Every structure is written in C-alpha cells, then in structure tokens.
Amino acid sequence: MTAPDPGTAPEPCGTALEPSGTAPELYCTLILWDLSRSTATVASLRAYLRDYAVEAYAKTPGLRQKVWISSTGPEGEQWGAVYLWDSQEAAYGRPPGVSRVVELIGYRPTERRYFSVEAASEGLSAAGALAAGLGLAYRAGEPEPLIRPKEFVPPGKDAFIPGTS
C-alpha cells in the first residue's frame, strides 16, 4: 500500500448505517494485567498470540476487533487488550470462552475498564488494515519488548488545559 499524495484531500468516509437507518453502536473494553506477580512475561505471552489467540478470537461472535497491547517500562511489564464490541451484551457479558490468558498469567486482570465508543476511524497506514500477522508476536526470532519512551510533557503548569498559564 502506498501513502496518498500529501496534497490530495482524503476521500470522504461514509457512515455505516444499520437497516433501520441508524448508526450502529460500538462498545470498548480495556483489560490490563500488571505482570509483576506472574511468571509470564510480555515475551513469553507472544507465543500464545501466534499459536492460538489471534485465530481463536477471529471467530468470536460480537467482537469487531481486538488489539493486544503491552508495556515494559520502569514500572514493570503490563499486558492487555483493547476490544471493540458490536453489542452491550458482548462487551459487558461473560468473557469469551476462547481466552486462556488467565491460566498463563495465573490471575484475573488487574484492571477492567468499559467505554461507549463515540466514533471510530481507521487511518491510512503503510501496514494496511489491522489483521492477523501484524505486531511483535509475529517478528522473527525473539524481539525484545519495546521500552516505553519518555512521554512528552509540555513546559508550564497545566499546559494541556486551555486558558491556563
């Protein structure tokens, strides 16, 4: 996939409407594990993704998209996922039966957050659409987990709050 010409305006996106003429609702779940009490590591959990989870979740009813995430920084390793669901029942109901990660980590998630999706958009990426085969779990060898870069903090107190100095 080639990047669009920067001087070209993007094509307008349509809105996905249901047969009733309304936009479909989406729900988001964020699930995180602090791995400090587990023998599992970000590196060790990648085999679970490659060998089982990505394919298993692709067959989960009501799941629009799942993105597995990790963080390795001074605070330790974290593992988790962001889910987009087609219905409240899928988002807030019983977790999908295909998950084996609790067994691998040894305990339930340390944080669960639930959100309504206000809007969604997929940008133009050199990697193409999100699909199986993207991510560190699919890199050759045993890639080191990425170390979280230092976050940008603008100068000045409350710099992100408009009207404050």
C-alpha positions in Angstrom: 0.0 0.0 0.0 1.4 3.4 -0.9 0.8 6.5 1.0 -1.5 9.1 -0.5 -0.1 12.3 -2.1 0.0 14.8 0.8 -1.5 17.5 -1.5 -4.6 15.3 -2.2 -7.6 15.7 0.1 -8.8 12.4 1.5 -11.9 10.9 0.1 -15.0 11.4 2.3 -15.9 8.4 4.5 -19.3 7.1 4.6 -21.3 6.2 7.7 -22.1 2.6 8.3 -25.8 2.6 8.8 -28.0 -0.3 10.1 -31.1 -1.2 8.0 -33.1 1.0 10.4 -31.1 4.0 9.2 -29.3 4.5 12.5 -25.5 4.2 13.1 -24.5 1.0 14.9 -23.4 1.3 18.4 -19.9 0.1 19.5 -18.6 -0.7 22.9 -15.0 -0.8 24.1 -13.4 -2.8 26.8 -9.8 -2.3 28.1 -8.4 -5.2 30.1 -4.9 -5.0 31.7 -2.6 -7.2 33.8 0.3 -6.0 35.9 2.6 -8.9 35.4 4.7 -8.3 38.5 3.1 -11.2 40.3 3.3 -13.6 37.4 6.0 -15.9 35.9 4.6 -14.9 32.5 6.3 -12.1 30.6 5.4 -10.0 27.6 7.9 -12.1 25.6 6.5 -15.4 26.8 2.9 -14.4 26.0 3.7 -13.8 22.3 3.6 -17.5 21.5 0.1 -17.6 22.9 -0.9 -14.9 20.3 0.9 -16.6 17.4 -0.1 -20.2 18.2 -3.7 -19.7 19.4 -5.3 -16.5 20.5 -5.3 -14.4 17.3 -7.0 -17.1 15.3 -9.4 -18.1 18.1 -10.6 -14.5 18.7 -11.2 -14.0 15.0 -14.1 -16.4 15.4 -15.7 -14.7 18.4 -19.3 -13.6 17.9 -19.9 -9.9 18.5 -16.2 -9.0 18.6 -15.4 -6.3 16.0 -11.7 -6.0 16.8 -9.2 -7.0 19.4 -5.8 -5.4 19.7 -3.3 -6.9 22.2 -1.1 -4.4 23.9 2.0 -4.5 26.2 4.2 -2.1 28.1 7.6 -2.6 29.5 9.0 0.3 31.4 10.4 1.3 34.8 7.1 0.4 36.4 7.3 -3.2 35.2 5.6 -5.2 32.5 1.9 -4.9 31.6 -0.2 -7.0 29.2 -3.7 -6.4 28.0 -6.1 -5.9 25.2 -8.5 -3.3 23.7 -11.7 -4.8 22.4 -14.4 -3.3 20.2 -17.7 -5.0 20.5 -21.0 -4.9 18.5 -23.3 -5.0 21.5 -23.6 -4.2 25.2 -24.2 -7.9 25.8 -20.9 -8.9 24.2 -19.0 -6.1 25.9 -20.3 -6.4 29.4 -21.2 -10.1 29.5 -19.2 -13.2 30.2 -15.6 -13.0 28.8 -15.1 -15.0 25.6 -14.7 -18.7 26.3 -11.6 -18.8 24.0 -9.3 -17.0 26.4 -6.5 -18.9 28.0 -4.5 -15.9 29.2 -5.7 -16.1 32.8 -4.3 -19.6 33.0 -1.0 -18.4 31.6 -0.7 -15.3 33.8 -2.1 -17.0 36.9 -4.7 -14.5 38.0 -7.5 -12.3 36.7 -7.0 -8.9 35.1 -5.7 -6.2 37.5 -7.8 -3.6 35.7 -11.0 -3.6 33.6 -12.5 -0.5 32.0 -15.6 -0.2 29.9 -16.5 2.6 27.5 -19.0 3.6 24.9 -17.4 4.3 21.6 -18.2 7.9 20.4 -16.7 7.5 16.9 -14.1 5.3 15.2 -11.9 5.9 12.2 -9.1 3.9 10.6 -6.3 6.0 9.1 -4.1 5.3 6.1 -1.2 3.1 7.2 1.8 1.7 5.4 1.0 -1.6 7.1 -2.6 -1.7 5.6 -5.7 -2.7 7.6 -5.3 -4.3 11.0 -5.1 -8.0 10.5 -3.5 -11.2 11.9 0.2 -11.2 11.3 0.9 -7.6 12.5 2.8 -6.9 15.7 5.8 -8.0 17.7 4.4 -11.5 18.2 5.0 -12.2 14.5 8.5 -10.8 14.2 11.2 -13.4 13.5 13.3 -14.5 16.5 12.6 -13.3 20.0 12.3 -9.5 19.7 12.8 -7.6 22.9 9.7 -5.9 24.3 9.7 -2.2 23.4 10.6 0.1 26.2 8.1 2.8 26.6 9.6 6.1 25.5 9.6 9.1 27.9 6.3 10.9 27.4 6.2 14.4 26.1 5.2 16.8 28.8 4.9 20.4 27.6 6.5 23.1 29.6 4.5 25.0 32.2 1.9 24.0 34.8 -1.3 22.7 33.4 -0.1 23.2 29.8 -2.8 21.0 28.4 -5.6 23.0 29.9 -6.7 25.8 27.6 -6.7 29.3 29.1 -4.3 28.5 31.9 -0.7 29.6 32.2 
